[in-house]
Amino acid sequence: MSEAFVSRDDIFSWGRVAREPQRVATPRFADQLTPLIDAARGSSLLAVGLRRSYGDSCLNETGDLIDMSRLDRIIAFDPLNGILRAEAGASFSEILQLIVPHGWFLPVTPGTRFVTLGGAIANDIHGKNHHAAGSFGRHVRALGLVRSDRGRSTLTPDSDPALFASTIGGLGLTGIIEWAEISLAKIDSAYLEVETLPFETLDAFWDLAEASAETFEFTIAWVDCFAHGEGLGRGIFRRANWTPYGFFDAHRDQSWPRVPFDAPDFLLSPPGIGAFNTLYYRLLAGAGTKLQHYRKFFYPLDALGDWNRLYGRNGLLQYQCVIPPAAQRDAIRDLFATIAADRQVSFLAMLKTFGDLPAPGLLSFARAGTTLALDFPNHGEKTRALLARLDAIVADAGGALYPAKDGRMTHSMFRRSFPRWQDLQRDPLMSSDFWRRVAA
């Protein structure tokens, strides 16, 4: 018998801003999906994973949700050729525990391993190696899709190019991703040699990024948003390569410390965030070169459970943009200057250059240029007004915003970011709070 939809008030995105009750079903077997589609007819439906999206792309207040996290089985793994097939609810954490001891790694990973395979495809995620590997969708060999109007089908890049391109980065709107097959990346150990370099200006960042692209597989920079004047754009640049030392120990998901309560407001004030940023910069400025396990390099925040509670009871608004190469230097400088002048500074401001490998998805975010990701404590209209000013800079530069990180993008900004949005082959039953906001 199929799982039923039940009303739950504990379903919200990672940003914790939108917290409306949701009707949710949690199937355990693939044959329950079609009955759930039938049960949702007349309303709307959305399949979700571990809900690490920050805004409302994983919410469907006026319809139903299918929580895919229990459809998490590994279907097949070829350790000789590095090919994995798994159900859409399999998490990156579970996949890594299987493949790392055999000398393989995910081709692309975000900053958390607690995302599902289906969610990675639906958001066409990117990582610290975009200049070398592109977005996640480039490594998807095949996927199973269940639609309300067509039933089950197997998609490859060649079998149905338009629907495949709609599904990669399609925000779950083209149907339910049931399973996927991906190509893995060969590694010589589970450890990376990580070099940490401080930089004092944005010009120094560009120099480091350009010098590192050819010789380092992974690059990322943290920028101190509180710095201004001559210090505007100072930060910490990290670059890394896999080491050949031959240790293939996978991580363990033991019980990590958890944030037990929402952070008090005084920690979220400009002096509090400024003090944190200054301390963080000084601690990392002399780090030099170290050997790090992939868990520490790729997933440092995963060591602290419920870290999103550090942004207080009102949650956080994530903002991620990409600026094309021709405008990136001026626009990125203007973004940091606007943030510093407003004094609503971000704990985490991550800056990275994207390569020119094209993403396969119609709504894929990653494209050539520079991307900036910011976390802002939610101070209501004050914060939204700042983000609107950032929107204007991004729009003037011909840039785009990332739906997976968004909870307040306007429909006009969405259409600027994704001019082919109307070509999306959306399942007529699938929708989300995000889609109703940007496409209505």
N, C-alpha and C positions, 0 to 999 in steps of 0.2 A: 504494500500500500504506500502511496506517495506521502511524503511529508506535507503537512498543512502549513498555510501562511498564518503566522501569529503576530500580534502587535507587540513590539518591543520598544522600550524607551532607552536602551543602552547601546543603540546603533548610531554612531556618528563618525565623521572622518577624523583624520589625525589632527587637523587644526582645531577641533572642538569648538568651532564657532556655531555651526548649524547643528542643533540637537533636537530635531522633531522626531516623534515616534515613527517607526517604520514597520511595515508588514513584511515579515521575513520567513522564508522556508529554508531549511538546511538539509538538502538531500545527501544521502550517503552512497547512492548508486546511480550510474548514468541513466538507467531505464526509468528513473523518477523524473527526468527533466521534461519529457513530453507531457505527462499528466500535469505538471506544474504550469507549463505554458498554456495548456487548455484551461486550467483553473484561473489563470490571470486574464483571459480574454475579456475585452470590454474595459479593462483598466490599462495599465502599462507595466512593463517588467524591466528589470535590470539585473544581470548577474554580477556579483562582486566577490572579491577575495578577502584579504586581510585589512582592507580599507586604510592603506597608508597614503592614499591621496589626501591632500590637505584641505580641499574645498568641498564642492558639492557634486563632483562628477561621479562619486560612488554612492549617491543618495537618491532616493525616489519617493519623496514624501507622499505624493498623491497616487502612487501605484504600489507595486510589490517588488521585493528584492529576493533573489536566490543567492544564498550564501554558499559559495562553491568550496569552502575551505576543507570540507570533509571528502570531497572528491580529489584525493591527493595521492593516488597510487602511482608508482613507477610502473609503466607498461613494458618498456624494453630499454636496455642499456647495452651498447656495443663498446666495450672498453678498448678494443683494438683500433677502431676508427673514430671514436669520440662522437657517437650519435646517441641521443637520449630521446625517448618518447615517454611522456607522463601526462596524467590528468591535469586539467587546468588549475586545480586547487593545490597542487604540490608547491610547497614553498621553496624559495631559493636555499633556505637553510637546510631543508631535507635533501635537496638535490646535491648540495655541496658535500654533505656528509657521505653520500654515496660515491661521488665521482672523484673527489680529491685524492683518496688513497690509490686510485688507479692512474694518477698523473693527468687529470683533466680539471678544467675550471670553466665557469660560465663565460661565454664570449663577451658579455657586457653585464655589468652589475651597477645598481644605484648605491646609495649610501646606507641602505639597510638590507639585510638578508631576509627580513620578514615581509616579503612580497610574494605573490603567487605567480606561477608561470603564465596563467591567463591574464593577470593584471599587468605583467611586464609587456605582453603583446598588445593589450588594449591601449596602453599608454606609450607604446614604442619607446621604452626607457633608453636612457643614455648613461654613460659612465665617465670615468676619468681617462678612458682610452678612446674617446670618440675620434680623435685625429688618426688613430691606427685601425680601429675596428668598426666605426660607424655606430648606428643605433642597433638595438636588439633585433628589430625586425629583419635586418639583413641576414640573420643567422637562423631564421625559421624556415625549415624545409617543408613542413606540411602542418596542417591543423584540421581538427574536426569542428565543424560549426553546426549548431542546431538552430534553425529559424522557424518562426511561427507560420511562415507562408511557403516554405520549401522543405521542411523536415531536415534530416541529417545530410551532410555532404562533407567530403574531404577536399580541402583547398590546398593548392600549391601555387607558387608564383606563376606557373604556366597554365594550370588547369582552368582558372577563372581569374585572370589578372585584375579585373576591376573590383571584384568582390574581395579578393585577397588584399589589394591595396586599401580598400575601405576598412577592412578588419584590423590590419596592422595600424595601431594608433587610433582606431575607431571608437575608443571609449566605451566599448561594450555595446554599441548601438546597432551593430549589424547582426546580432544573434548571440547565442550562448557559445562561447569557446569551450568545447568539451575536453579536448586534449591537444597536445602540440608535440611536434618533433623538431629538435634543434641540433645544430652542430656545436660542439664544444671546442674549447681552446686548450691546446696542449701546454702543460707546464712541466718544468724540471724539478720543482719542489713547491712546498706550500708557503715559502718565504720570499719576501721581496727586500731588496736593498733600497732603502728610502733616504733620499737626500733632502734636507730641510734648509731653505735659504731665505733669510729676511730680505725684503726690498723696501725702499723708502718712498718710492714714487710709482705712479702708474706707468710712466715710461720705462722704468726698470722692470715692471711686470711684463710688458710687451717684449722686451729684450730677452727675458728668461724664457717666456713661452716660445718664442721663435727659435731660440737656441736649443730648446729641449725636445721639440717636436720630432726631430729625426732620430734621436738617440734614446729617448725614454718612451716606454709604452704608456705610462700613466703620469698625468700632470694635473695639478689642482692648486688653487691659491685661496687663502683666507685673507680678507681685507678688513681692516679696522674702520668701521663706518663712523666711529666717533672722532677720528683724526680729521683735522681741517687745516686750512692755510698751507704752509709748506709741507706739512705731513699728510696732506690729502692723498689717499690711495696707498698708504703704507700697508704692508702685510707680510704674510709668510707663504712662500712658494714651496710646494712639495712635488718631487718627481721620483719615479721608481721604475725598476725593472725586476722581473722574476730572477731569483738566484738559481744556480745550478747545483745546489748542495745536496739535493736528493732526499730531503725529508718530506714525507707526504702525510703529515698528521692533520686530520680534519678537526674543525672546532667542535666544541660540545655546547649544547644549549642547557647548561645547568641553570639553576635559579640565580638570576642576577639581582643586585640591589634595585629596589623600585622607589620612585618618588612617591611618598605616601600622601602628599597633600599638594594643593595648588600653591604656587609660590606667592608670597605676599607682594603687595603693590610696590613697596619701596625698592625691592630688588629689580623691578622693571622700570624704574625711573631713569632718566638720562645719567645721573651720577652713578647709579648702580651698574648700568650696562657699560658706561665709560670705564669704571674701575675694573670690571671683568675683562674688557677688551685690552686695556693696558697691561694687566697681569698676564693675559694669554699671550700677547705679543712678546713680552719679556721672557716668558718661560720657553717659548719655542725658538726664539731668535738664535740661541746658541746650540740647538739640537744636533746639528751636523748630519752625519750619515750613520744610519743604524739598520740592523737587520730586524725586520718585523714580520710576524705571522700575518697572513691575509686578513684574519679577523680584526686585528688592530688597525691595519692600514685602511681597509675598505669600510669597516663597520664600527667605528669607535663609539657611536651613540647607542648602538645595540647593547652595550655593556650596562646601560642604565635603563631599566624598565620604566615605561610611562614618562619618558623625559619630556614629552609635550606638556606635562603639568607644570614645568618650570616657567611657562609663559602666563601663569595665573588662571584664575577662574573664567576669564573672558576668552581664553584661547589665543590662538595666533593666526595671523594672516601671512601666508607664504607668497612671495612674489618672485617669479622667475621669467626672465626675458632673454631673447637672443637678438643681437645687433649685427647686421651684415658687415663684412670687412671694410667697405668704403667709409662707413660712418662710425665704426666701433670706438675709435680712440676718443673722439669728441663726445659722443653720446654717453659712454661709460663714465667719463669725467663729469659730465653734467649730472648724471644720476647720483654719483657720490656727493657732489657739491650740494645738490638739492636735499639729500638725506641729512648731511652734516648741518646745513643751515636750519633744517626743521627740528633737529635734535630728537627725533624719534628714531634712535639708532637700533641696529640689528645685532643680536648676539652672533648670528651665523651669516656671514656674507661671503659666499663662495664664487670665485671668478675663474673661468676656464675658457680656453679657445676651442671651438669645434673645427674639425677638419672639413674637407669638401667631399667626403663620401656621401652620395645621395641616400636619403632615407626612403624606404619602399612604401610608406604609408601616405595616404591622401591627406590625413590630418597629423602627420608626424611633425613634431616640434623641432627636433634637432636639425640644424642646417649650418652651412658655413658661416663663421663669424665668432662672436664672443658671447658667452652666456653668463648672466649674473643671477644668483639665487639668494634671496633675503628672507629672513624670518622676523616678523614684527609682532610684538605683543599687541593684542587687539584693544585699542583705545577708542573704538567706535568711529564716529564720523571724523574725528581728528586723523585717525590712521587712514581711513578711506580717502580723505582729501589729499593726503600725501601720495597715496598710490595713484590717484587720478593724475597728479602732476607728473609722476613717473611715466604713466601711460602716454602723456603728451610727448615726452622726450622720445620714448620708444617708437611711437607712431611717426613722428617727424623723421626718424632715422630709418624708417622702413623695416622695423623690427617686429617681433612677435612675442606673445605670451604663451605660457605652457598650461594647458587645461588641467593637467594632473595636480598642479600646485595652486590652482585658482579657486577663489570663492566669491569674486565680485567683478569679473571682467564684463564689460558692456558688450552688447551685441555688435556694435560697430567695431570695437577693438578685435573681437573674435573674427569678424569677416575680413578685417585688414590682415590679421595674422594667418588666416587660412582662406585665401580667395576662392578656392575650389570646393568650399564646404558643401555647396548644394549638389555636388556630384556624389556625395556619400550614399552608398547603397544601404540605407538604414532599414532594419527590420521594422515593419509597421507597428509592432507591439512594443519595441524597445524605446525607452526614454529615460531621462534623469532630470534632477533639479537643474543641473548645469545646462543640459540641452534645451530645456524649456526657456531658460533665461537668455541664452545667446542666439537661439535659432527661431524664436517665436516671431 
